[in-house]
C-alpha cells in the first residue's frame, strides 16, 4: 500500500483524440486513488522541469493502463510522466504526473 494516505480521491483516465479533445477511457472512470503533490526534491529526482508541479497518483493495479493517457482529477488534467508497478507485483500503480499548463 502506498504510504501517503487512503484512497480518498476519484480519478478518471482520458485519451486524446486527433482533434485535441479528450474522452474518458471506457472502464477507467471514477477510480479511487490517492493523489498528492511531490516535494521539490521528489520532483527533481523524477526529472521534472523548473516551474512544473508534479503529483503522484496511486491506485490499485489494473491491467492495461497506458502512459499516453491523461489523468483527470476533478477539473484538473495531468500528463503521465512516469508509470511504475512496484516490484512488478501487480498490486499498485504509482503514477508521476504533471498538470497541463496550457489549460486555463
Secondary structure, DSSP 8 states (H G I E B T S, - for coil): --SS--S-EEEEEEEE-TTS-EEE-TT-SSEEEEEEE--HHHHHHTT--TT--EEEEEEE--TT--TTSEEEETTEEEEEEEEE-GGG-SSEEEEEEEE-SS--
